[in-house]
Amino acid sequence: MSKIWEQVILISFYIVVPFFFLVRMWHNYNVNLGKWLSEITLYGVYVITLFLIGFWLMPYGYFFRYFLLIAFLIVAFKSLRNIKRSFSFKSLTVRQIFLYLIIFSISGILMPDIFLALNGSFSPSYSVDLEFPLKGGEFYVLQGGASSVINHHYAVPAQRYGLDIVQLNRFGLRVNELNPKKVDDFTIYGSILYSPCDGIVINALDQYPDLEPGLMDPEHPVGNCLVIAKKNSDVVVVLAHLMRGSVQFKKGDVIQKGQIIARVGNSGNTTEPHLHIHSVLNHTGDFLFLGKGVPMKFKGRFLIRNDRITD
């Protein structure tokens, strides 16, 4: 699928469909309570699903996430004042009954995802405390949480609580160009990384090239990386997709929390510049796929998709 069609689909789901819902509800005069309840249920479930699970960066910007939710609440309240307070099934036609069944079926399909997203927002009882490895900007979690609907790492045991992090510019976008083609067009590319903990480097790679956006290297999934065995702990912290030539440490080096360790790049099996970080227990040399993933907290905060961090 071409990038143009991808953008058309994204705009349709995030802008065109919600706008249609909002306009329809705004002009929803003299409908009965049953019709209003069915429509507001569908629209509400759709908007909440987007709010919790959607990616709020391009082409609309992060702040549109809140605009859509507030607009829905305003329109819902306004339309409620316009309806008839009667609720009767006697006047329903076959067409209306069929429409209501479709509405509630779609709502029923989306509701489990809302539940999973909300449930995945809470950290398990155990976690490791780390220092956030990026500073001097506003950062956004693309993937994160304890559920597959908000974190695509969740299916891989070692990466279960892994995070993909990008940086936002002042417009709430992760890119500085409308049609990003170079790694430099992404706000996070080249950002300095700081060690999230004290420990010893048990693996360091620095030879893989930074790929152009959209190109991927599945043979070397993590690309350039640093793997740190956290001091006084069985936890191993993995930082991946680093910029070639930027890794400051080698295997066996002792590292201190807060030290500059590398820069964010676009190496390995990645579609765009971002930082991937995850923690794992009981690895056997394969820190990417084997072992048990460990939830991470930064200043006591368990990060999930759509979270913003300013440091």
Secondary structure, DSSP 8 states (H G I E B T S, - for coil): --HHHHHHHHHIIIIIHHHHHHHHHHT--S--HHHHHHHHHHHHHHHHHHHHHS---TTT-TTHHHHHHHHHHHHHHHHHTTS-S---STT--HHHHHHHHHHHHHHHHHHHHHHHHHHTTS--S--EEE--SB-SSEEEEEE-SSSTTT-GGGGSGGGTT-EEEEEE-TTS-SBSSSS--SGGGBTTTT-EEE-SSSEEEEEEE--S----TT---TTSTT-EEEEEEETTSSEEEEEEEE-TT-----TT-EE-TT-EEEEB---SS-SSS-EEEEEEES--S-TTTSSEEE-EEETTB---TT-EEE-
